[in-house]
């Protein structure tokens, strides 16, 4: 089942709604869509869970307005979906920038409707280096990536995908899977791709972390070159009672590098 939910006047968000049972809300990473989780939708819907996949504005099948890609607005979109679907006692799962949006949601909306949180390779608490946070890329490096995607977005996305997983093609992720992920990235609007990356560059979630007051698990690939392990340590220190699950053989795309273990750990957390 699919929904198109109006989150602002004339702006609709596409939501995939699969299965019945405890709702599990998925927030995808940049520059993909909720379809990145389709293997989890298949598995969890067989295990008695209702999977809610939200395409962020500008990505997947959602509308792509010119603006509205800051974390506050993206968190408000999630809130609108949860209210529209009348979701209660849900589990919120955020991958990469989706993890950042999930944290802002928990802070900005008081965790409305959420009883558990899973952060997967989260681009948080800050994607770029700043005072008292010497991790991630520099602001100048982020600017360079934005300039590169403006020049030739397909080529830039291919270079980004080369860092997405730890395993080389043929050892882990297949050429077909890599091509499929590239296609998902190209489905996004260029302006959404650029402006969401600008939010990654500019937003700082460190003040939001104490507001997370639900059981939280942090999944981190120890070979992650995009959101390095230092991010997860900062999240662990900042979110009271959170736990860390490390994946020794994974890069950023944990669910593709170690799919069997990832699915097992996720099911254990959900149960």
FIPA-667005 format. One record per residue: residue number from 1; residue in three letters; chain; x, y, z of N, C-alpha, C, O in turn. Coordinates in steps of 0.05 Angstrom, whole numbers, m for minus. Example, Ala and Ser with C-alpha at 12.3 -4.5 7.8 and 13.67 -1.06 7.14 Angstrom:
residues 2
 resi resn chain n.east n.north   n.up ca.east ca.north  ca.up c.east c.north   c.up o.east o.north   o.up
    1  Ala     A    264    m114    156     246      m90    156    264     m66    156    285     m66    169
    2  Ser     A    257     m45    142     273      m21    143    258       1    157    268      23    161
//
This chain:
residues 271
 resi resn chain n.east n.north   n.up ca.east ca.north  ca.up c.east c.north   c.up o.east o.north   o.up
    1  Unk     A     17     m24      0       0        0      0     18      25      0     39      25     12
    2  Unk     A      9      45    m14      23       71    m14      4      93     m6    m20      92    m11
    3  Unk     A     16     113      7       1      137     14     15     162      3     40     162      1
    4  Unk     A      0     182     m5      12      208    m11      0     227     10    m24     233     10
    5  Unk     A     16     235     29       7      251     52     16     280     49     39     286     46
    6  Unk     A     m4     298     51       2      326     49     14     336     75      2     334     96
    7  Unk     A     39     346     73      53      356     97     54     386     98     57     398    120
    8  Unk     A     51     399     76      47      427     73     28     431     49     23     412     34
    9  Unk     A     17     455     46      m1      460     24     12     453     m2     33     463    m10
   10  Unk     A     m1     434    m16       8      425    m43     35     410    m43     46     406    m64
   11  Unk     A     44     401    m20      69      385    m18     62     358     m5     53     357     18
   12  Unk     A     66     337    m20      58      310    m11     83     292     m9    101     292    m26
   13  Unk     A     82     276     12     104      257     17     94     229     11     72     222     19
   14  Unk     A    110     214     m4     103      187    m10    112     168     12    134     169     22
   15  Unk     A     93     151     20      98      132     42     90     104     34     68      99     25
   16  Unk     A    109      85     36     104       57     31     95      44     58    108      48     78
   17  Unk     A     73      29     57      61       19     82     56     m11     78     37     m19     64
   18  Unk     A     73     m28     89      73      m57     84     70     m73    110     85     m68    129
   19  Unk     A     51     m91    111      48     m109    133     30     m99    155     18     m77    153
   20  Unk     A     27    m115    176      11     m107    199     26    m114    225     45    m130    224
   21  Unk     A     18    m101    246      32     m105    272     45     m80    282     37     m58    275
   22  Unk     A     66     m84    298      81      m61    309     92     m44    286    106     m54    269
   23  Unk     A     86     m18    286      96       m1    264    126       5    267    136      11    289
   24  Unk     A    141       2    245     169        8    244    173      28    221    168      23    198
   25  Unk     A    182      52    229     184       74    210    213      77    201    231      78    217
   26  Unk     A    217      77    174     244       78    163    249     105    150    234     114    133
   27  Unk     A    272     117    158     281      142    146    307     137    131    327     129    143
   28  Unk     A    306     141    104     328      132     87    352     152     88    350     173     99
   29  Unk     A    373     143     76     397      160     74    398     176     48    383     171     30
   30  Unk     A    417     195     48     422      211     24    439     195      5    459     183     14
   31  Unk     A    433     195    m21     412      208    m36    391     188    m45    381     190    m67
   32  Unk     A    384     169    m28     368      146    m36    338     151    m31    329     174    m31
   33  Unk     A    324     130    m26     295      131    m20    289     108     m1    306      92      5
   34  Unk     A    264     106      7     256       85     25    260      57     13    260      37     27
   35  Unk     A    263      56    m13     266       30    m26    293      17    m18    297      m7    m23
   36  Unk     A    312      32     m7     337       21      1    332      m1     23    349     m18     27
   37  Unk     A    309       0     36     302      m19     57    284     m41     48    273     m55     65
   38  Unk     A    282     m46     22     261      m65     13    266     m93     23    247    m108     28
   39  Unk     A    291    m101     27     297     m128     39    286    m129     67    276    m150     76
   40  Unk     A    289    m107     82     278     m107    110    247    m106    109    235    m118    127
   41  Unk     A    236     m93     90     206      m93     88    196    m121     83    177    m130     95
   42  Unk     A    210    m136     66     202     m164     61    204    m181     86    186    m195     93
   43  Unk     A    227    m179     99     232     m195    123    213    m188    146    200    m206    158
   44  Unk     A    212    m162    153     196     m154    176    167    m158    173    152    m165    192
   45  Unk     A    157    m154    148     128     m159    144    121    m188    147     98    m195    153
   46  Unk     A    140    m206    144     136     m235    149    137    m241    178    128    m262    187
   47  Unk     A    149    m223    194     153     m228    222    134    m213    240    138    m211    264
   48  Unk     A    113    m202    229      92     m190    245     96    m160    250     88    m150    271
   49  Unk     A    110    m146    232     115     m118    235    103    m102    212    101    m113    189
   50  Unk     A     94     m78    217      84      m60    196    106     m41    189    115     m26    206
   51  Unk     A    115     m42    164     137      m25    155    127       0    141    111      m1    122
   52  Unk     A    136      23    152     128       49    141    153      62    130    170      71    145
   53  Unk     A    155      63    103     178       75     91    172     103     80    155     106     62
   54  Unk     A    185     123     91     180      151     83    201     160     63    225     159     69
   55  Unk     A    192     169     39     210      182     21    212     211     29    192     226     29
   56  Unk     A    236     220     37     239      249     44    231     266     20    234     258     m3
   57  Unk     A    222     290     26     216      308      4    240     311    m15    263     314     m6
   58  Unk     A    234     310    m41     255      313    m60    268     286    m68    284     286    m87
   59  Unk     A    260     265    m55     273      239    m60    251     218    m65    228     221    m57
   60  Unk     A    259     197    m80     239      176    m86    216     187   m101    219     201   m121
   61  Unk     A    192     180    m91     167      188   m104    154     213    m92    132     221    m99
   62  Unk     A    167     225    m72     155      248    m59    158     273    m76    174     275    m94
   63  Unk     A    141     293    m70     143      319    m83    170     331    m77    183     326    m56
   64  Unk     A    179     348    m95     206      361    m93    203     391    m95    209     402   m116
   65  Unk     A    195     404    m73     194      433    m74    222     445    m75    242     431    m71
   66  Unk     A    223     471    m81     249      484    m84    264     485    m57    289     483    m57
   67  Unk     A    250     488    m35     263      492     m9    248     474     12    228     461      6
   68  Unk     A    259     475     36     248      459     58    264     435     65    253     415     74
   69  Unk     A    291     437     62     308      413     66    325     416     92    344     401     95
   70  Unk     A    318     434    109     331      436    135    319     414    153    297     404    148
   71  Unk     A    334     407    175     325      385    192    299     391    206    283     372    210
   72  Unk     A    293     415    213     267      421    226    244     414    207    225     401    216
   73  Unk     A    246     423    182     224      417    164    222     388    158    200     377    156
   74  Unk     A    244     374    154     244      346    149    233     330    173    219     310    169
   75  Unk     A    239     339    197     227      326    221    197     332    222    182     315    231
   76  Unk     A    189     355    214     160      362    214    146     345    193    122     337    198
   77  Unk     A    159     338    171     146      320    152    141     292    165    120     280    161
   78  Unk     A    161     282    180     157      257    194    134     258    213    118     240    215
   79  Unk     A    133     280    228     111      284    247     84     284    233     65     272    243
   80  Unk     A     82     297    210      57      297    195     49     269    187     25     262    188
   81  Unk     A     68     253    178      62      225    171     52     209    195     32     195    193
   82  Unk     A     66     211    217      58      196    241     30     204    250     14     187    258
   83  Unk     A     24     229    249      m2      239    258    m24     229    238    m45     220    246
   84  Unk     A    m18     231    212     m38      223    192    m45     193    194    m68     185    193
   85  Unk     A    m24     177    198     m28      148    200    m36     139    228    m41     115    233
   86  Unk     A    m37     158    247     m44      152    275    m27     130    287    m37     111    299
   87  Unk     A     m1     133    283      18      112    292     24     116    322     28     139    331
   88  Unk     A     25      94    337      31       95    365     51      73    372     51      52    359
   89  Unk     A     68      78    392      87       58    401    103      46    378    109      22    377
   90  Unk     A    111      64    360     127       56    337    157      56    343    166      67    362
   91  Unk     A    171      42    326     200       42    326    210      59    303    201      56    280
   92  Unk     A    227      78    309     237       96    288    266      88    281    283      85    298
   93  Unk     A    270      84    255     296       75    246    307      96    226    294     102    206
   94  Unk     A    331     106    231     342      126    214    370     118    204    387     111    221
   95  Unk     A    374     118    178     400      111    166    413     137    156    401     152    141
   96  Unk     A    438     141    164     454      164    154    440     190    160    435     196    183
   97  Unk     A    433     206    139     419      231    145    392     225    157    381     242    171
   98  Unk     A    380     202    151     355      194    164    358     191    194    340     197    209
   99  Unk     A    382     183    203     388      182    232    389     210    244    380     214    266
  100  Unk     A    400     229    228     401      257    238    373     268    240    366     281    260
  101  Unk     A    356     263    220     329      272    220    313     259    243    297     272    256
  102  Unk     A    319     234    249     305      220    271    312     233    298    294     237    315
  103  Unk     A    337     241    301     345      254    326    331     281    329    321     288    350
  104  Unk     A    330     297    307     317      322    308    287     318    313    274     334    328
  105  Unk     A    275     297    302     247      291    307    243     286    337    224     297    349
  106  Unk     A    260     270    349     257      263    378    259     288    395    245     290    415
  107  Unk     A    276     306    387     279      331    402    257     351    397    245     362    416
  108  Unk     A    251     355    372     232      376    364    203     369    370    186     386    377
  109  Unk     A    197     343    369     169      334    373    166     316    397    146     302    400
  110  Unk     A    186     316    415     183      302    440    180     272    437    169     259    454
  111  Unk     A    190     261    414     188      232    410    159     223    406    152     200    412
  112  Unk     A    141     240    396     113      234    393    110     208    377    119     205    355
  113  Unk     A     96     188    389      89      163    376    111     143    376    107     121    365
  114  Unk     A    135     149    387     158      132    384    165     119    411    166     133    432
  115  Unk     A    170      93    411     178       79    436    207      69    435    218      62    456
  116  Unk     A    218      66    411     246       58    408    258      72    384    244      80    366
  117  Unk     A    285      74    385     299       88    364    324      71    356    338      62    373
  118  Unk     A    327      68    329     352       55    319    366      74    300    353      84    281
  119  Unk     A    391      79    305     407       96    288    428      79    274    444      65    286
  120  Unk     A    428      80    247     445       63    231    465      81    215    456      96    197
  121  Unk     A    490      79    222     510       96    208    501     125    207    504     138    187
  122  Unk     A    491     135    230     478      161    230    498     184    224    521     183    234
  123  Unk     A    489     203    208     505      227    202    501     247    225    491     269    220
  124  Unk     A    509     239    248     504      255    273    525     247    294    536     226    293
  125  Unk     A    529     266    313     514      290    318    522     313    299    507     333    298
  126  Unk     A    544     312    285     551      332    265    566     318    242    584     302    247
  127  Unk     A    558     323    218     570      311    195    597     323    188    614     311    176
  128  Unk     A    601     348    197     626      363    191    640     371    217    627     374    238
  129  Unk     A    665     377    214     681      386    237    671     413    246    663     430    230
  130  Unk     A    672     417    273     666      443    284    679     445    312    691     426    321
  131  Unk     A    676     467    325     689      471    351    681     448    370    658     442    373
  132  Unk     A    701     436    383     698      414    402    687     389    389    677     371    402
  133  Unk     A    688     387    362     679      363    348    698     360    323    691     369    301
  134  Unk     A    721     347    327     741      345    306    737     321    287    757     310    277
  135  Unk     A    713     314    282     707      290    266    692     297    241    679     318    239
  136  Unk     A    693     279    221     679      284    196    696     301    177    719     305    181
  137  Unk     A    683     310    155     697      327    136    696     356    144    680     364    161
  138  Unk     A    713     372    132     713      400    138    690     413    122    680     402    103
  139  Unk     A    683     438    130     663      453    115    672     457     86    656     456     67
  140  Unk     A    698     461     82     709      466     55    707     440     38    701     442     14
  141  Unk     A    712     418     50     709      392     36    680     388     28    674     378      6
  142  Unk     A    661     395     46     633      392     39    626     411     16    610     403     m2
  143  Unk     A    636     435     16     631      454     m6    641     442    m32    628     445    m53
  144  Unk     A    664     429    m31     675      417    m55    657     396    m66    654     393    m91
  145  Unk     A    645     380    m49     627      359    m58    602     370    m70    591     360    m90
  146  Unk     A    592     392    m58     568      405    m69    574     416    m97    558     414   m115
  147  Unk     A    598     428   m100     606      438   m126    608     416   m147    600     419   m170
  148  Unk     A    618     393   m138     621      370   m156    594     359   m165    590     352   m188
  149  Unk     A    575     358   m146     548      347   m154    533     367   m171    517     359   m188
  150  Unk     A    539     393   m168     527      413   m186    538     410   m215    523     413   m234
  151  Unk     A    563     403   m217     576      400   m243    566     375   m258    560     376   m282
  152  Unk     A    566     353   m243     560      327   m256    550     308   m235    565     292   m223
  153  Unk     A    524     310   m230     512      294   m207    515     264   m212    523     250   m193
  154  Unk     A    509     253   m235     512      224   m239    541     214   m233    544     194   m219
  155  Unk     A    561     229   m242     588      221   m237    595     223   m208    608     206   m196
  156  Unk     A    586     245   m195     591      248   m167    579     225   m150    591     215   m132
  157  Unk     A    554     218   m157     541      197   m142    555     170   m145    557     154   m126
  158  Unk     A    567     165   m169     582      141   m172    607     141   m154    613     120   m142
  159  Unk     A    620     163   m151     644      165   m133    635     162   m104    649     149    m88
  160  Unk     A    612     173    m97     602      170    m70    595     141    m64    602     130    m43
  161  Unk     A    583     127    m83     576       99    m79    600      81    m76    598      60    m64
  162  Unk     A    623      90    m88     647       73    m85    656      72    m56    671      53    m49
  163  Unk     A    648      91    m40     655       91    m11    633      80      7    635      79     31
  164  Unk     A    610      73     m6     586       66     10    589      40     25    580      38     48
  165  Unk     A    602      20     13     605       m6     27    635     m12     29    652       0     16
  166  Unk     A    641     m30     48     670      m37     52    679     m59     32    702     m58     23
  167  Unk     A    661     m77     26     669      m99      8    671     m90    m21    656     m73    m30
  168  Unk     A    691    m101    m35     693      m95    m63    672    m110    m79    662    m131    m70
  169  Unk     A    665     m99   m102     646     m113   m119    656    m142   m124    679    m146   m130
  170  Unk     A    637    m161   m122     644     m189   m126    649    m203   m100    645    m227    m98
  171  Unk     A    658    m188    m79     662     m200    m53    637    m196    m35    632    m212    m18
  172  Unk     A    623    m174    m39     599     m169    m23    577    m159    m40    561    m175    m50
  173  Unk     A    575    m133    m44     554     m121    m61    560    m128    m90    582    m126    m99
  174  Unk     A    539    m135   m105     542     m142   m133    541    m117   m150    533     m96   m141
  175  Unk     A    550    m121   m175     549      m99   m194    520     m90   m199    514     m67   m202
  176  Unk     A    502    m110   m199     474     m104   m203    463     m87   m180    447     m69   m184
  177  Unk     A    471     m94   m156     462      m80   m132    473     m51   m133    458     m32   m126
  178  Unk     A    498     m48   m140     510      m22   m142    496      m5   m162    491      19   m157
  179  Unk     A    489     m16   m185     474       m2   m206    447       7   m196    438      29   m202
  180  Unk     A    433     m11   m181     407       m5   m171    408      18   m151    391      36   m152
  181  Unk     A    428      18   m133     431       40   m114    436      66   m128    426      87   m121
  182  Unk     A    453      65   m149     458       89   m165    432     100   m177    428     124   m178
  183  Unk     A    416      82   m187     390       90   m199    372     103   m178    359     123   m184
  184  Unk     A    372      92   m154     355      104   m132    365     133   m127    349     151   m123
  185  Unk     A    391     137   m127     402      163   m122    395     183   m144    389     206   m139
  186  Unk     A    394     173   m169     387      191   m192    358     198   m193    350     218   m206
  187  Unk     A    341     183   m179     312      189   m178    307     216   m163    286     228   m167
  188  Unk     A    325     223   m145     322      248   m130    325     272   m148    338     271   m168
  189  Unk     A    312     294   m139     316      320   m153    343     331   m147    353     328   m124
  190  Unk     A    356     344   m166     383      355   m161    382     375   m138    399     375   m121
  191  Unk     A    362     393   m138     361      414   m118    357     401    m90    367     412    m71
  192  Unk     A    342     379    m88     339      366    m63    365     353    m54    372     353    m30
  193  Unk     A    379     341    m73     405      329    m67    424     350    m56    438     345    m37
  194  Unk     A    426     373    m70     444      394    m61    436     406    m34    452     408    m17
  195  Unk     A    410     412    m31     402      427     m7    401     409     18    406     418     40
  196  Unk     A    396     383     14     398      365     37    427     362     45    433     360     69
  197  Unk     A    445     361     26     474      360     32    483     385     46    500     384     64
  198  Unk     A    472     408     39     478      433     53    469     431     82    483     441    100
  199  Unk     A    447     418     87     438      414    115    457     395    130    463     400    153
  200  Unk     A    466     375    116     486      357    128    511     373    136    522     369    158
  201  Unk     A    519     392    119     542      408    125    538     427    148    556     431    164
  202  Unk     A    514     438    151     509      460    169    497     453    196    501     468    215
  203  Unk     A    482     431    197     467      426    222    484     413    243    503     398    238
  204  Unk     A    478     420    268     492      409    292    471     398    312    455     413    322
  205  Unk     A    472     372    316     452      359    333    461     354    361    447     342    377
  206  Unk     A    484     364    369     494      359    396    474     369    417    471     354    437
  207  Unk     A    461     392    414     442      400    434    416     383    435    402     384    455
  208  Unk     A    411     368    414     387      351    412    390     325    427    370     313    436
  209  Unk     A    414     315    431     418      288    441    405     283    468    394     262    472
  210  Unk     A    407     302    488     395      296    514    364     293    513    352     283    532
  211  Unk     A    352     302    491     323      299    488    314     272    481    290     265    482
  212  Unk     A    332     255    472     325      227    464    321     211    490    340     206    504
  213  Unk     A    296     203    495     289      190    520    276     163    517    259     155    533
  214  Unk     A    283     149    495     272      122    490    296     103    487    318     112    481
  215  Unk     A    291      77    491     313       58    485    324      62    457    309      62    438
  216  Unk     A    351      65    456     363       72    430    387      53    425    404      48    442
  217  Unk     A    388      42    400     410       26    392    425      41    369    412      53    352
  218  Unk     A    451      40    370     468       53    350    483      31    335    500      17    346
  219  Unk     A    477      28    309     491        9    292    514      24    277    508      44    264
  220  Unk     A    538      14    279     561       28    268    579       9    253    589     m11    265
  221  Unk     A    585      15    228     605        0    213    633      11    221    638      35    218
  222  Unk     A    651      m6    229     677        3    238    695      11    215    716      23    219
  223  Unk     A    687       5    190     702       12    166    688      35    151    695      41    128
  224  Unk     A    670      48    165     654       70    152    672      94    146    684     106    165
  225  Unk     A    673     102    121     689      125    113    672     150    111    682     172    109
  226  Unk     A    645     147    111     627      170    107    618     181    134    620     205    139
  227  Unk     A    610     163    152     603      171    180    620     154    198    611     132    206
  228  Unk     A    644     163    205     664      146    219    655     138    247    637     150    258
  229  Unk     A    668     118    258     661      107    284    661     128    306    647     125    326
  230  Unk     A    677     150    303     676      171    324    649     183    327    642     192    349
  231  Unk     A    633     183    306     605      193    307    589     176    328    575     187    345
  232  Unk     A    592     150    325     576      132    343    585     135    372    568     133    390
  233  Unk     A    610     140    377     619      144    404    607     170    416    600     170    439
  234  Unk     A    606     190    400     593      215    409    564     211    414    553     222    434
  235  Unk     A    550     196    397     522      190    402    518     174    427    500     179    443
  236  Unk     A    535     154    431     533      137    455    537     154    480    523     149    500
  237  Unk     A    555     173    480     560      190    503    537     210    507    532     217    530
  238  Unk     A    524     218    486     504      239    488    475     230    492    459     245    502
  239  Unk     A    469     204    485     442      194    488    442     175    512    454     153    512
  240  Unk     A    429     183    533     428      168    558    417     140    554    395     137    543
  241  Unk     A    432     120    563     422       92    563    424      79    535    414      57    532
  242  Unk     A    436      92    516     438       80    489    459      58    489    476      56    507
  243  Unk     A    457      40    469     475       18    466    487      18    438    474      28    419
  244  Unk     A    511       8    435     525        7    410    529     m21    400    537     m39    415
  245  Unk     A    522     m26    375     527      m51    362    547     m46    339    540     m32    319
  246  Unk     A    571     m56    341     592      m51    321    593     m74    300    590     m97    307
  247  Unk     A    597     m66    275     599      m85    253    627     m83    242    634     m64    228
  248  Unk     A    644    m103    249     672     m102    243    679    m101    213    699     m90    205
  249  Unk     A    661    m114    197     667     m117    169    651     m98    151    650    m101    127
  250  Unk     A    638     m78    163     620      m61    148    631     m33    145    645     m22    162
  251  Unk     A    624     m21    122     628        7    117    603      22    125    590      16    145
  252  Unk     A    595      42    109     571       57    114    546      41    110    527      42    126
  253  Unk     A    545      26     88     522       10     81    521     m16     96    523     m38     84
  254  Unk     A    517     m15    122     517      m39    139    498     m61    129    505     m84    128
  255  Unk     A    474     m52    121     454      m72    113    460     m85     87    447    m105     80
  256  Unk     A    481     m75     72     490      m89     48    516    m104     52    521    m124     40
  257  Unk     A    533     m93     70     558     m107     76    554    m132     93    567    m153     87
  258  Unk     A    537    m131    113     532     m154    131    502    m158    134    492    m154    156
  259  Unk     A    488    m165    112     459     m166    113    447    m185    134    428    m179    147
  260  Unk     A    459    m209    135     448     m229    154    451    m220    183    431    m222    198
  261  Unk     A    474    m211    190     478     m202    218    461    m177    223    449    m174    245
  262  Unk     A    460    m158    204     445     m134    208    415    m141    213    403    m130    232
  263  Unk     A    404    m158    197     376     m165    200    371    m179    227    350    m174    240
  264  Unk     A    389    m196    235     386     m209    261    387    m189    284    370    m189    302
  265  Unk     A    407    m171    284     409     m151    305    384    m132    305    375    m125    326
  266  Unk     A    374    m125    282     351     m108    280    326    m123    292    311    m111    307
  267  Unk     A    322    m148    284     300     m163    295    302    m166    325    282    m164    339
  268  Unk     A    326    m171    335     330     m174    364    322    m148    378    309    m148    399
  269  Unk     A    329    m125    366     322      m99    378    292     m94    377    280     m85    397
  270  Unk     A    279    m101    355     251      m97    352    235    m114    371    214    m106    381
  271  Unk     A    245    m137    377     230     m156    395    235    m150    424    224    m164    441
//
